Amino acid sequence: MADQPIYIFDAYGTLFDLSAAARKVLAGHSGKAQLLAEVWRGRQLEYAWTDMALGRPTDFWDATVRGLDTALVIAGLDKDVLLRERLLDAYGSLDAYQDASDAVVRLSGLGARSLTYSNASKTMLQKSLSASGLDQVLQGAVSVDEFGVYKPDPAAYANIARHLDIVTGEVFFVSSNPWDAAGAARAGFRAIWVNRQGIGYPFERDSLTAEIPSLAALPA
């Protein structure tokens, strides 16, 4: 067994509130904000994964920008150039969920090591970690940029295991994204799904180590 418990956290959607940028910039237009946030996230992932399948270099910020451009059209907000720039600026420094820092600090107090592993580019990840203060409590941050393959590709999980020199079965992998939890579980990690939305798990539930409603429920 590892000398200390290790928790690998996904970043976007798990530590960072993905809808925060839309809520802030579109304050007073909650319907538009929710639609924009949901379409933006969906297209961001779609474009990133398609790039990978096509053999293009990983560039999650580029996929984020393209995803926003599509979301703005669908939400009927594509004519406002300043709005686009404000949304991108806000996305660059997303708020952390209220339970994120407390969970990491509590785990550290129990002797655990906590780090984040994200599909986001290194620059995106470092900026958001610094803006939220999570860089002060996490013991590490790794971007898939270092390896050139996005989660949930099996290689992404093998890459982080080699990078950290860990045995996956001894390490907790925490994510609010079902596809990420499923990928981590398949790679042998002790996968914990943070079900913030109270939805059904769309993959093999038996592979999960735990399902929790928020990071406040850690350690599992």
TINUMAR-182989 format. One record per residue: x, y, z of N, C-alpha, C in turn; residue in one letter. Coordinates in steps of 0.1 Angstrom, whole numbers, plus 2048, in hexadecimal, padded with zeros to 3 digits. Layout:
<sites>
XYZXYZXYZa;...
</sites>
This chain:
<sites>
8087F480080080080080980D800m;8038187FB80A8247FB80D829809a;81883180B81B83681981083F81Ed;8098468157FF8508187F384F80Eq;7E78518127DC8518097DE85C7FEp;7DB8587F27DC8627E77CF8647E0i;7CB8717DE7BF8747D87C287C7CBy;7BE8777C07BF87F7B37B28857B0i;7B18927AF7A48997AC7A489D79Df;79989B7977968A278A7958B178Ed;7978BA7847968C87877898CE784a;7858CE77777A8D677276D8CE774y;7648D377C7588CC7807598C578Dg;7658C37917678BC79E76C8C67A9t;7778CD7A577C8D77AE7778E57AAl;7758E779D7718F47987638F4793f;75B8FE79574D8FF79174D904783d;7498FB77A7498FE76C73F908767l;73490A76F72A91376B72C921771s;73792377873A93077F73C93B775a;74393876A74694376173994875Ba;73093F75672394375071A94A75Aa;71A94576771194C77171695A773r;72395C77472896977772697376Ck;72996F76072897875571A97B750v;71297075270497174D6FA973759l;6FF9797646F697C7706E998276Ba;6DE97D7716D198376D6CB97B761g;6D297275B6CD96B7506D095C752h;6CA95775D6CD9497626CA93E758s;6BF9407506BC9367466C793673Bg;6CB9417366D694172D6E393C732k;6E694073F6F293C7456F392C746a;6E992674A6E991774C6EA91173Eq;6E39157346E49107276F2911721l;6F791D72370592071E70F917724l;70E91673271890E7397178FF735a;70B8FA73370A8EC73070F8E9721e;70B8F171870F8EF70A71E8F1709v;7238FB7107328FF71073A8F2714w;7368ED72073D8E172573D8D571Br;7318D371672F8C770D7378C9701g;7378D46FB73F8D66EE74E8D76F1r;7528DC6FC7608DD7007668CF700q;75F8C57077638B77087638B16FAl;7588B36F37568AD6E67628B16DCe;7658BE6DC76F8C26D377D8BD6D8y;7808BD6E578C8B86EA78E8A96E6a;7848A16E97858936E67868906D7w;77F8986CF7808976C078E89A6BBt;7948A56C17A18A86BD7AB89C6C0d;7A98966CC7B188B6CF7AF87F6C6m;7A387C6C27A08716B97A68746ABa;7A68816A87AC88469A7BB88569Al;7C18846A67CF8846A77D58936A8g;7CC89C6AC7D18AA6AD7D78AC6BBr;7E08B56BD7E68B86CA7DC8BC6D4p;7DE8B86E17D48BC6EB7D68CB6EEt;7CB8D26EE7CA8E06F17BD8E36F6d;7BB8E17037AE8E270A7A98F070Af;7B18FA70A7AC9087097A690B6FCw;7AC9066F17A79076E47999016E3d;7988F56E978B8EE6E97818F66F1a;7858FC6FB77D9047047779106FCt;7809176F577C9226ED77291E6E2v;7759146DB76C90F6D075F90B6D6r;75F9046E27539006E874A90C6ECg;7509176F17499236F47439296E8l;74A92A6DD7459306D17389296CCd;73891B6CD72C9146CA7219166D4t;7249176E171A9196EB7149276EAa;71B9316E671693E6E470C93F6D9l;70F9376CE7059376C36F89306C8v;6F99256CE6ED91D6D36E59266DDi;6EC92D6E56E59356EF6E09436E9a;6E49466DD6DF9526D66E795E6DBg;6F495C6DF6FB9676E57089696DEl;7099656D17159656CA7199736C3d;71097C6C57139896BE71A9936C8k;71C98F6D47229976DE7319936E0d;73A99A6D97489966DA74E9986E8v;74A9A36EE74F9A66FC74A99B706l;73E99670473998B70C74297F70Bl;74697B6FF74E9706FD75B971704r;76197D70476E97F70B76D97F71Ae;76198471F75F98472D75D976732r;75696D72A75495F72E76195872El;76A95A72477795372477F95872Fl;77F96473278796973E78296374Bd;77596274C77095C75977394D75Aa;77394774E77693874E784936752y;78D93F74F79B93D75279E93D761g;79594276979794277778A93E77Es;78593277C77992D78277992C791l;76E92E79776D92C7A576E91D7A9d;77491B7B477490D7B976790B7C1a;7628FE7C17568FB7C975A8FE7D8y;74F9017DF7529057ED7588F97F5q;7558ED7F17598E17F97688DD7F5d;76D8E37EA77A8DE7E57868E07EEa;7888EC7F27948EF7FA7928E8808s;7868E880E7848E181B7888D381Ad;7838CC80F7868BE80E7958BB80Da;79C8C28057AA8C08037B28C3810v;7AE8CD8177B58D08247B28C582Ev;7A58C082E7A28B68377AA8A9834r;7AB8A68287B389A8247C189B828l;7C78A78257D58A98297D78A8838s;7CD8AC8407CD8AB84E7CD89C853g;7C889384A7C788584D7D387E847l;7DD8868427E987F83D7E987C82Eg;7DE8808277DD87C8197E4887810a;7E88828047ED88B7FA7E388D7EFr;7E08997EB7D689D7E27DC8A57D6s;7D88A17CA7DC8A87BE7D18A87B4l;7D38B07A97C88B079F7CE8AC792t;7C68A578A7CA8A077C7BF8A4773y;7C28AC7697B88B27617BB8B2752s;7B08B274A7B18B373B7B48C1737n;7B38CB7417B68D973D7C58DA73Ba;7C88E57337D68E87307DD8EC73Ds;7EA8EB73D7F28EE7497EF8FD74Dk;7EF9067437EC9147467DE91674Ct;7D49107467C691174C7C690C75Am;7CC90175C7CB8FA7697D2903774l;7DE9087717E591077B7DE91D77Eq;7D89237737D19307767C592E77Fk;7BD92377C7B19217847B591D793s;7BF9157947C49117A17C991D7A9l;7D09267A37D59327AA7C993B7ADs;7C093D7A47B59467A77AC9417B2a;7AA9347B37A292E7BE7A992C7CBs;7B692D7CB7BE92A7D77C191B7D9g;7BC9137D07BE9047D27CD9007D0l;7D59097C97E39067C87EA9067D5d;7E490C7DF7EA90D7EC7E79017F5q;7DE8F87F17DA8ED7F97DC8DF7F2v;7DC8DF7E57DF8D37DD7EE8D07DDl;7F28C47DC8008C07DC8068BE7CEq;7FE8C17C48028BF7B67F78C27ACg;7FB8C57A07F18C77957F88C2788a;7F18B97817F68B37757EC8B576Av;7F08B975E7E88BB7527EB8B0749s;7E18AB7417E38A17377EC8A772Cv;7EE8B472B7F78BA7228058B3722d;8088AE72E8158A873081689A728e;80B89572580A88871F804887711f;7FC89170E7F68927007EA88A6FEg;7E38867097D787E7077CD881712v;7C088370E7B68877177B087B71Fy;7AC87E72B7A287573279587572Ak;78E86A72979085D730797853728p;7A085671F7A884C7187B0845722d;7B08377217B782F72B7C683472Dp;7CC8397227DA83D7237DC84972Ca;7D185172D7D285D7367D4859745a;7CD84E7497CE8497577DB841759y;7DF83A74F7EC8337507F883D751a;7F684974980085374A802859757n;7F785C75E7F886376B7FD859775i;7FA84C7747FF84277D80E84177Ca;81384177082284076D82884D772r;82285877082886577382A866782h;82086178A82086279882785679Fl;82984C79782F83F79C8268397A7d;81A8377A38108327AD80A8257A8i;80481E7B17FC8127AE7ED8177AEv;7E68157A37D981B7A27CF8167ACt;7D08097AF7C78047B97C88097C7g;7D38117CA7D58177D77D18257D7e;7CD82B7CC7CB8397CB7BC83C7C8v;7B78467CF7A984B7CC7A98557C1f;7A08547B779E85D7AC7908637ADf;7908707AF7838777B377F8807A7v;77387D7A276E88679775F887797s;75A89279374C894791747891783s;75088E77B74D88A76D74B87B76Cn;74087676973E86876874886175Fp;74A86775375486174A762860750w;76586975877286975E77385F769d;76985E77176985477C769846776a;76284476B76183776476F83475Ea;77683E75878383C75378D83875Eg;78C83F76979583C77479382F77Aa;78682B77B78381E781788813778a;78781476B78B80A76179A809761r;7A18147657B08147667B580E773a;7AB80B77C7AF8047887B080E794g;7AD81A7927AC82479E7A08217A7f;7A18257B37958257BC78D8317B9r;7848307AF77D83B7AA7718407B3a;77184D7B67668537BE75F85D7B5i;75285B7B374A8647AA74386E7B3w;74587B7B173F8857B87328897B0v;7278847B571A8867AE7138937B2n;71989F7AE7148AC7B27058AE7AEr;7028A87A26F58AB79C6EA8A17A0q;6ED8977A76E388D7AB6DE8857A0g;6E68827966E287B78A6E686C78Bi;6E18647826E48567826F285477Bg;6FA84A78070784777B70583F76Ey;70A84476270783E756710832752p;71982E75A723824757722818761f;72B80F76272B80476B72D808779e;72380978172380E78F72C805797r;72D7F87957357EF79D7437F279Dd;7487FA7937567FD79275A80979Bs;7508107A075281C7A87568177B6l;75F81E7BD76281C7CB7588227D3t;75382E7CF7498367D77428407CEa;7368447D272F84F7CC72C8587D8e;72F8657D672D86F7E172687B7DBi;71E8837E371788E7DE72089B7DDp;72B89B7E47348A77E47418A37EAs;74B8AC7E87588A97EE7588A97FDl;74E8AE80374D8AE81174C8A0817a;74889780E746889813753881812a;75E88780E76B88080E77188181Cl;77987882077E86C818773861818p;77285A80D76884F80C76D842812a;
</sites>
